[in-house]
Amino acid sequence: MSKPTDAATTIVGAGAVGCAVALHLARAGWKDVQVIESHDVAEATTGQAAGLVGQVRSTVDRTRLAMASVNLFSRLEKETGYPPDWRQTGSIRIALTADRAAEFERMAAIARSAGLETEFLSNAQVTDRFPLLDTTAIRAALWCPTDGYLQPHSLTTAYARAARDLGVTFCPHTTVTGVDVRDGVVEGLRTSAGDIRTDLVINAAGPWAAGLAAMIGVDLPIIPVRHEYFVSTPTPGWSPDLPVLRIPDLHLYVRAELRSVLCGGWEARALSRDPRRDPVVPIEPDWDVLTGFATDLETVVPGASQLRVAEVFRGWPAFAPDGRFVVGPVPGVRGFVMAAACNAHGVSGSAGLAEYVMESMRPDPSPYVQSLSPARFLPNTFDWTDAQTKARAVYENYYALTS
C-alpha cells in the first residue's frame, strides 16, 4: 500500500469517476499523479452501484456523454488488458401509458440527433428478446442495441490498474483532514498519513465531496441521497444475456445478475443527508421499499412478487439540486477542481465525465461543460434545507415524464 507523497496532481476519491479521471490524465501525458482514497478502490458508493449503462437520454449532451462511456467500455479490455465485465446486451425501455409512449418518441428523436441507434419493438419482438415479460400492458418499447451493464468494481479496478501501468500512484485507506490554501492557491493536503504538497486537487469524493469543498471555505450543494436495490436467489428463465429493462412508469430498472434478478427503483419519499452535519453512515435495508419494487415488477414480470431476496445493495449517490453534474475549477481557488454530483451516473457516465473534467481545465471548454461549473452555486447564497429538498426531488423524479 502506497502512502501519499508530494505530487503535482492529487485526485481525492478512488471510485469510478476518480479512477477514470486518473486514467485520462495519464493517457494525456500528465506526470506525477496520485489518487487518495479513505477506503479501498471501488469500496464505497461505486461498489454499491447497479452497473446499468443506458444511452437514451432527454438531451443530446447527456446522450453523447453516455455514448462516450460505452465507447470506452467496449474497447477498455483490448487496450489495457483489464476487463470491466461489460455485457452489451441491449436494453428495452417500456411504456405503460400513452404519455410515456409519446415521451419515448421524443427521446428516440434525440437519440437520432446524437447518432445513437434505437428502434421501437412490436410486442412480438419484445417477447422474442425477453420471453419472461407479459406484454399485455405495454404501450411502447424502445430498444437500444448498444446498451448493457457491467460490474462497477471490475470497471473501476480496470481503470485503476491501467492508470497504475502509466505511473499513477494509489494511496488507499488515507483520509484527507484539511486543504492548505494560500492567497487563493492550493498548496497541499493534510491527511491521516501526513501532510503533502500538491498543486492541483481534483475532488471526486462522491457523497463526501461537499465536505472536502468545505475545507477550502466553499459550500457546494452536493447531497447524498439513499438508493437501494436487491438481487434475488437464482430464478428460472433468467440468464446474463437478457436485455436490461427500464420501466419508468413503475420507477423501476431490472437486469439479470448471472441467473438471478437485480431490481431497483427510485423511491417516492427519498432520504438524504446534510453533508455538513450528518455522517454518511451504513444503511439498513428498507424492506417496505424493496418489497414494493418486487410487487410493482409483477405488472410486467409474472411471479416477481414471489422473488426471494439473496442480497441488498445500498449507498449514498450524490445529487445536485438542479440535477446536473458539478464539474470544473472552483472560482477563486486556483488548483481545486470538482468532479462530483454524478446524480446516479457515476459508474455509467464515468468515462464521459472524465473527459468533461479534462475539458473544464482547458482555456476553451464548450458551453455545456461551462454550464456544469461549480460557479453556478457561488457565492454561497443557497439555502441548505431547500437544496436537500430539490436534490431529493431530482432523485424521486428520475423517471418523471419529460416534455
C-alpha positions, 0 to 999 in steps of 0.5 A: 500500500502506497502512502501519499507523497508530494505530487503535482496532481492529487485526485481525492476519491478512488471510485469510478469517476476518480479512477477514470479521471486518473486514467485520462490524465495519464493517457494525456501525458500528465506526470506525477499523479496520485489518487487518495482514497479513505477506503479501498478502490471501488469500496464505497458508493461505486461498489454499491452501484447497479452497473446499468449503462443506458444511452437514451437520454432527454438531451443530446449532451447527456446522450453523447456523454453516455455514448462516450462511456460505452465507447470506452467500455467496449474497447477498455479490455483490448487496450489495457488488458483489464476487463470491466465485465461489460455485457452489451446486451441491449436494453428495452425501455417500456411504456405503460401509458400513452404519455410515456409512449409519446415521451419515448418518441421524443427521446428516440428523436434525440437519440437520432440527433446524437447518432445513437441507434434505437428502434421501437419493438412490436410486442412480438419482438419484445417477447422474442428478446425477453420471453419472461415479460407479459406484454399485455400492458405495454404501450411502447418499447424502445430498444437500444442495441448498444446498451448493457451493464457491467460490474462497477468494481471490475470497471473501476479496478480496470481503470485503476490498474491501467492508470497504475501501468502509466505511473499513477500512484494509489494511496488507499485507506488515507483520509484527507483532514484539511486543504492548505490554501494560500492567497487563493492557491492550493498548496497541499493536503493534510491527511491521516498519513501526513501532510503533502504538497500538491498543486492541483486537487481534483475532488471526486469524493462522491457523497463526501465531496461537499465536505472536502469543498468545505475545507477550502471555505466553499459550500457546494450543494452536493447531497447524498441521497439513499438508493437501494436495490436487491438481487434475488436467489437464482430464478428460472428463465433468467440468464446474463444475456437478457436485455436490461429493462427500464420501466419508468412508469413503475420507477423501476430498472431490472437486469439479470445478475448471472441467473438471478434478478437485480431490481431497483427503483427510485423511491417516492419519499427519498432520504438524504443527508446534510453533508455538513452535519450528518455522517454518511453512515451504513444503511439498513435495508428498507424492506417496505421499499424493496418489497414494493419494487418486487410487487410493482415488477409483477405488472410486467414480470409474472411471479416477481412478487414471489422473488426471494431476496439473496442480497441488498445493495445500498449507498449514498449517490450524490445529487445536485439540486438542479440535477446536473453534474458539478464539474470544473475549477472552483472560482477563486481557488486556483488548483481545486477542481470538482468532479462530483454530483454524478446524480446516479451516473457515476459508474455509467457516465464515468468515462464521459465525465472524465473527459468533461473534467479534462475539458473544464481545465482547458482555456476553451471548454464548450458551453455545456461543460461551462454550464456544469461549473461549480460557479453556478452555486457561488457565492454561497447564497443557497439555502441548505434545507431547500437544496436537500429538498430539490436534490431529493426531488431530482432523485424521486423524479428520475423517471418523471415524464419529460416534455 
